[in-house]
Amino acid sequence: MGVEESIKRMRELAGSEETSSAEQAPTILALKNAVREQIVDQSERDESLFRLPDQLRKRIWNILDEKKESLFPSFVMTLVDRQQLTEEILRQLTGYGVIDSLIKDPEITEIMVNGISQIFIEKSGRLLPVVTEQGLPLSFPSETDLLHVIEKIVAPINRKVDESDPIVDARLSDGSRVNAVIRPVSLGGPVLTIRKFPDVPYTMEQLVNFGALQEPIAELLARLVQARFNIVVCGGTGSGKTTFLNALSMFIPADERIITVEDAAELKLSHIPNLVQLETRPPNTEGKGEITMRDLVRSALRMRPDRIIVGEVRGGEALDMLQAMNTGHEGSLTTGHANSAEDMLSRLETMVLMSGLELPVSAIRKQIAAGVELVVHLGRLRDGSRRVMQIGEVRGMREGEITFAEIARWKTTGVTDEGMLMGHLAATGEVIRRTDKWLAAGLPSHPMLAANGK
């Protein structure tokens, strides 16, 4: 419903001295739209308006008072009502509407908006519906308001979302990953999913404190990164792959040249001075200008990197990543979706086949066996906690198959009174046999490494 139609309808309703909440809602919506349109119009003449929140708040308050008197003189608003409407309009103009406070909450890791009336968050690993102070479900006033938030998110990357292009991926200025799907693809209205990341990435020490793994295992992984082992981190959606990859990357020596390749720049390697970050680009509205992960990985190989870190391999770029691991870029890291460490190796085979090159399976397996040395599998348990579930070594080829040995596996030992799972990452008795890099780095012996590489 447009502003003019809403106003006309409200004037018809204004004859009644008592209006129900259902009748007031269109009035408030029309009033907010009228104020917002005038502010946007004024901002075109005064570009500094949105950069001065206090001044903008006063301007909204004054215009709200003017619009109320001129359009809805019989509509009663208390001082609290005016304050709430002013803040709502301010959030719509400078923030992200009703979910603005959720985005700013550092304890919330994911926001899921299913249409205008269903909003969920992930907090401490658990999915929770969002409710107001009155205990009612938090919701957007209208589908238009939700679409306005989506448009505001995608505008900085020169993307648009409409019926002809109803699916879009984007990210916020703080690096949060965003996916939006609107009608007609989404039957229940616009769906917005925001994956948030901490401003300061978690360290391995913090992950140990959270119980994701034990300190001896963390120390081992730190040494393996320093010794330039090629490591693949895998797991399901929301298992913490990017967080763990970032923590691993902190052990890369600061004097190396690092190239990162990501769909959306999420890794934060502040300790590396010689760092180049590459990010893919989607096609424009004409379907042109796309820059893929494969394009970036191949370009990264020409930048003289010591290591390449690929945020996540999903397709043919897996082949380029393996070639990097096999051509002198030792110590490269990447992540991928898989249900186990062994499954990740099979997934790599499939992804290499997606490159379009007709390579025999035996050649692909040789590339994987030679390039990948360790696989770390992460999982999200039923209590919402994220754990390192498995660490394994790729040992080579035998009778046409990749040989893999599990070094450590998560073992559940019980459940607390609060329903949290207890356990630890237990050694299986196997040891890492590919010790050449470890010895070349001059690192001391370790009980989880073979003494002589056998």
N, C-alpha and C positions, 0 to 999 in steps of 0.2 A: 504494500500500500504506500503511495506517494505521500509527501508531506501535505499537499493541498487536499487530497482526498481525506486524509486523517483529520485535518482541521475542519473540513466541512462536516464530517461525521460527528466530531466533538461538539460543534456548534449546535447540531441537532439534539445532542444529548444534554446540552447545557441547560435546557429547560427544566430538568429534574433537579430538585434541591439535594437529593441524596443519590449518590452514584456508588455503585458497587465497585469492588476491586477490579472486576473484569472490565467494567466500563472505563475506569481510570487508566488502565494500562495503555490503550491506544492514545489517550491524551498525553501521557508522559512520553510515549514513543515519538509522537508528532512534535512535542515540545523539544525533545532532545535533538531530533533531526533538524528542526528549524535553527536551533542554536549552533549545532555543528556546521551546518551549511554556511551560516554567516561568518563563523570563525575561519573556516577554510577560505572563504572569499576574501576576508581581511588579510589572511596570511599571504595571499598572492601579492598584496601590496606592501606587506611588512614581513620580510623573510625572517626577521629575528624573533618573531612572536613565539614560535615553538621552542626556541632556545632559552626562553625566560619563563619557567613554570609558574612563579608567583604572579607575574604580570598576566600570564594567560589565565590563571585561575580567577583573578579579579575581572578580567574581560568576560569570561564565561558567566560569572555571577551577575554582572550588569546586563548582559544580553539576555540571560535567562529571565531576569526580572522584567525586562522590556517585552519579550515575547509572550510571557505569561499574561501581562496586562493587556497587550494588544490582541492576542489570539484567543485566550481563555480567561477572560476577566472573572468569571464565576467559579473558576477552579481554585480550590483552597489548597495552599501549600504551607506547611509549617517551616520554621527555620531549619529544623533537622532535615526535612524533605529537600529543601533548597541546597543544603550542604551536600547531601548524598548525591543529588542529581549533578551538581557541579563537579564532584569528584568522579562520577561515572563518565561524564562527558570528557573530563580531562584525561582519564585513562584511555578512552577511545581515541583521542587525538594524539596523545604522546606515548601511550602504552599499548596494551593488548587487551583492552576491555575487561571483562570479569575474570579472566585468567591472568591478569597482569601480576597480581600478588603471588600466584602459584609459580610463575616464571621466576620471580625474584626470590622465592624461598629456596635456600641452598640445600635443605633436607629433602626436597622433592627431586627425584631423578627422572621421572617421566610423567607427561601430561597427555591424557587421551580424551578427546572431545568427540563424542558420538552423537552428532546432531546438536540441537540447541539445548536439550534438557538433560543430557547425560554426560557428566564430566567425571573422569576417574584420574587418580594419581597413583604413582608408585612411590612409596616412602618406606625406607628401611627394608626394602625387598618385598613389600606387600602391596597388593592392589587395593585401593580404598575409594569409595565414592566420595565426592566433595559435597559438603553441606554448608549452609550458611549458619550464622550465629543462632538463628531461630530453629535450626534443625531441618530446614527444607533443602531439597537438592539445589545446588548452585546451577544456574542456567543462563544462557544468553537471552536478552530481551526478545530478539527476533533472529531469523535466519540472515537478515541483512547485516545485523551487527557482527555475526560470526564471519560472514563473507568479507566484511570490511577488515577484520583482523587478518584473515588469510591474505587478502590483497596487500595489506601493509607489510606482511612478512616477505612476500615474493617480489614486491616492487624494487627493492635495492638490487636484485640480481637480474633486473630487466625481464622478468617472467610475468606472464599473465595466466590466470586460471578462469576458464569459462567453459561453456558446453562443448566447444570444439577442442579444448585442451583441459579436461577435467582432473588430471592428475599432475601434481607438481612436487618436486623435491627442492628444498631450500635449507637455509640455516640462518639462525639469528646472529646478531653482531657478537654475541658472547661465544659463538661456536656451536650452540645447541642445534641438533639435527631436526629438521622439520619435514613431515610428509602431509600433504593435503589432498583430499579426494572430494569432489563435489558432485552434484547431480549432473547428468543422469546416471553416472556410474554408481554413485552412492544413493541408494533408494531412500534412506532415512534422513537425508540432508547432508550438509557438509561434515566431513570427518577430518579432524586435525590431530596429528600425533607429534609430540615434541619430546625428543630424547635430549636430556640435559647432561652437561658434563661439569665437573667442579672447576672453579676459576683457577685453583692451584691443584694440579694433578696429584693423585695419591702416590706416595712413595712405596717401595717394597716393604719398608719398615711398618708403614701404616697397614698394608695388606696383611702382614704378619699379625699385627695387633687385632685386626678384624677377624682373624682366624681363617683367612683364605689359604694359608699354608704355614708350615713351621719354619722357624728361623734357619735351621741347618739346610733345608731345601732352598730357601731364598738365597743363602750365601752361595750354594752350589750354582744356582742359575746365574747369579751375578758374575761368578768366575767364568762360567761358560760364555757369557756375552763378552766379557773382556778378552777371552781366548779366541773370539771370532768364530764361534760355532753358528751355523745357520739354523735358525729356530722358527718353527711355525706354531702359532698359538691358535687353537681352535675351540669351538664350543657353539652352543645354541644361541638364539636371539636373547639378548639381555643377560648373558652369562658373564659379562665384564671383560671381553676380549680387548677392546681398545684401552681400557683402564690398565689392564695387565701389561699390554704391549708398551704403553707409556712408561710404566714402572720399570720394565726391563730395559728400555732405551736409556734410562738415566745412568746405566752402568757403562755406556759407550764412552771411551776416553774422549776428553774435550778437544784433543788436538786432531781429530779426524774430520774429514769432509763428509757430511751426511746429506742424502737426498731423500725426502719423504714424498710419497705419491698417495693421494687419497681422493675419494669421491667428494668428501667435505672435510676441510682441514680441521682435525680434532686433536692431533698429537701436539704436545707442548714440550719441546726439548730446549729449554731455556739455557742449559749449560753448554750447548754446542755453539761456538761462535761461527763456524763455517757451515751454516745450515741453509739448505734451499728447500722450500716447501712448494710442492706442485699440487694443483687441484683441478679435477676434471671440469669440463664445461658442457652443459646440455645444449642441444640444438636450439636455434632461435625459432621464432614463430613460422619461419619459412622452411624449417627443417634443416637448416644449414649451420655451419660453424661449430659442430660438436667436436669436443676433444675428449677422447676416451682414456681409460686407464692404460690400455696398450700403447697409445700414442705417448703418454707421459713416461711410462717405464722405459720405452725405447729411447726417448729423448734423454732420460736420466742417465742412461748408459754412456752418453756422449759428454757428460758433464764432469768426468773424472771423479766419481764418488769413491770413497773408501767402502761405504756400505749404502745399501738402498733399503728403505723401510716402506713397504707397501701396506697401507692401512687395511685393506681387505681385498683378497683375490676372489672374484666371482665368475670369471670367464677366461677368455683367451690370453689375458695378461699373465696367467699362471705360467705359460710357456716362457714368456720374457723374464719372469721372476726367476724361474729355474735356470735359465741361461745366465742370468746375472750371478747366481750362486755358484755356477760352474765355470765362470770365466774371470776369477780373480776378485770378485766383490764379496769376499768371505765375511761372515758376521752379519749377513742380511737377515732381516726379520719381516714377518708378515702374519696376517691372520686369515681365518676362513671359517665358514660354517660347517660343522660336522658334529655327529653324535658321539664320536669317540676318536681317539688318536689314530687307530687303524682305519676308521672310516675316512679320516682326512686324507690319507694317502690315496684311497680310491677316488675321492672327490677331486684330487689334483689331476688324476688321470683323465677324468671326465672333462675338467676345465681345459686341459691342454688340447683335447680333441675339439673343443669349441673354438680354437684359434683358427680353424679352417685349413690347417696344414694336414695333409694325409700322412701322418706319421704312424709307423707300426707301433702297436702297444708295447712291444719289447723295448723299443727305443725310448718311449715315454717313461717306462719304468726305470730304465737305466739312468735317465736324467733325474728322476725323483730320488733314486737310491744314492746317486752321487752328490746331489745338491743339498737335500734336506738331511740334517743330522739328528735333530731333536724335535719332538712334537709334544707340546704342553696342552692338555685338554682341560677346559674349564666347564663347570656346571653350575646351574642354579637349582638348589635343593628345594624341597617342598616347603620348608620354613622361610623361604625367600632369601636365604644366605647364598653367597657365591663362593665357590671353593675350587681349588686346583684338584681335579679329580684323577688325573693320570699324567705321568711323564714317561715317555718312551723314546728309544733310540732306533733310528733306521740304520740297519747294519749292512745293507748291500743287497745283492741278488743271489738267489739260489733256485735253480730249475725254473727260471723264467718268472719267479715271484719275488716281490720285495720282502726281505726278512726284517722283522720288527720285534723288538724286545721291550717289554714293559719294565721300567726301572722302579716306579712307585705308583701306588694306587690309593685313593681315598677309602678309608675304612670307617664306617659308622659304628660307634660304640654305645650309643644310648640316646635318650631324649630327656631334656630338662623338663621341669614342671611347667615352664612357659611354652613348651612345644618346640623348642629349638633343638636341632640335631647336634649331637656331640660326636666327635671323631677326629681323625688325623690322617695325614698322608703317610702311608706305611711303605717301607721298602719291600720289594718283592724278592730280594736276594740276587737279582740280576745286577750287573754293573755296566757302566759305559765303556765300550771297547775301543771306540774311535778316539784315541787319546793323543794323536799326533799334534793337534793344535794346542792342546793343554800343555804338553811337554815343551813345545816350541815357545810358548808364552812364559816358560820358566815358573809355572805355578807349582805349589807343593802337592804331594800326593793326597788323595782323598779316598775315603772308604767306599764311595759309590763309583769309583773309576778303577778299571783294571790296572794292575801294577805294571803290566808289560803290553797292554793293548790286546790281550788275548782272552 
